Amino acid sequence: MIAIFDSTVLPHLTTQNNKMMGIIDGKGITKYQITRINYIELLSGASINAKASTRKFLQQFSIIEFDAKAVQLANNLAMRYRVGKKQSKDFLIAAITIANKLPLLTENTKDFDYKELKLMTYRITAQD
């Protein structure tokens, strides 16, 4: 199954790879992608010293763009949902995911409350 990884997944792949790969395998995910929004979010949030290594890490993922189909869907969703500034990136990630009819793997469920979105959730706790 193909899934889109939210930004929460990517740090877990670097810090807790074995656990994260077990979660991915357990959910039957065989191919994964990220959105252009995730890419920009992670690259812009990296420290100046980590930008090059972050870009190299992100190169392993296929990137789904915010294309015309996703823009149209985002416009439709914007008519039905109120989205705060802090959730605007998550809103765009959800629009891209829904437009491409794929599930989103995330640990962050509170910012993805869209009935049209298929979420695949997981939890890695501090003691894991």
N, C-alpha and C positions, 0 to 999 in steps of 0.2 A: 504494500500500500504506500502511496505517496502522501506526505504530510508537509506542512510548512512549519518551520521552527520559529517560535517567538524568541525575542531577545533574551528571555530568562533561560532558555535552553543552552545557549552558546557558552556562557561562563561555566555552566555545570559540565560541559564537555571538556573544558580545560582543567577544572579543579577536581572533578569527581567523575572522570571518564568512564570507569568501569560500571559505576552505578547508573550513570546516564545511558550508557549503551545497553545495559540490562533492561531499563525502562523502555527504550526505543524498540529493542527486540521483542519484549513482552507485549507491546502494543501492535506488533506486526508491521512496523514501519520499515520498509526496505529501501526507500528513496526519500530524500528530504531536500527541501529548498528553503530559502529565506526570501523575504521581500526586500525591495530597494530601501524601504523605510527602516527595516532592521539594520541593514548594512550601514546606512547613514547614521542611525542612532548610535551604533556601537563605535564606528570610526570617529564620530565627533565627540563622543564621551571618553575616548582614550586619552591618556596623558600624552604630551608631546613626545616623550621618549618611547611610548608604546605604539604610536601610530603605524609605523612600518610593520611591526610584528602583528598588529591587529589586522591590517590590510592583507598580509600574507595568510593569516588564519582564515579570513573570510573568503579568500579565493577558492577554497575547496567546495563552496556551496554554489549551486545554481541559484540565480537571482531572478525573481519574478518582478517585473516592472509595474509601476503604477500607470497602466495603459488606459486607453479610451474606455474599455469595458469596465475597468475598476473605477474610473472617474464617474461614469454614468451611475454605477451602483452606489458609489459614495454620495452622489447627489440625492439619490432616492432615499438612502438611509438617513441622510441629514434632515430630510423632511419628517422622519418618524422618531428620531432620537435627539436628545439634547446632550451635547458633548462638551465637557469643560476643557480648558486649555491643557491641563495636565494629561488628559486622555486623548488628545488629538492625534498623536502618533499611533496609539493603539487602535483608534478609529480607522485610520488609513490602512493599517495592517489587516484589520478585520475586513475592510472593503476589498482589498486585494485577494484575501483568502476566500471570501464568499464568491467573488467574481470568477475565481478559478475552480470553484466547486471542490475545494480540498479542506481537510481538517487542519486545525491549528493545534500544535502541541505547545502547551504553556503551563507554567506554575502559577501564573497571574490570572485568576478567574474573575476577580472583581472588576477589572477594566474591559472585559470582553462579554458584556451582558447584552448580546444581540441574538434574538431568537433564530435568525437566519444562519448563524455561525455554528459550525460543528466543532466543539472543543474536545481535545484530548488532554486531560489534565494529569498532572503528576505532582508529587511532593517529595522534596529532599529536605529533611530536617537537619538541624545542627548536629545531632548525634549520629546521623547516617554516615 
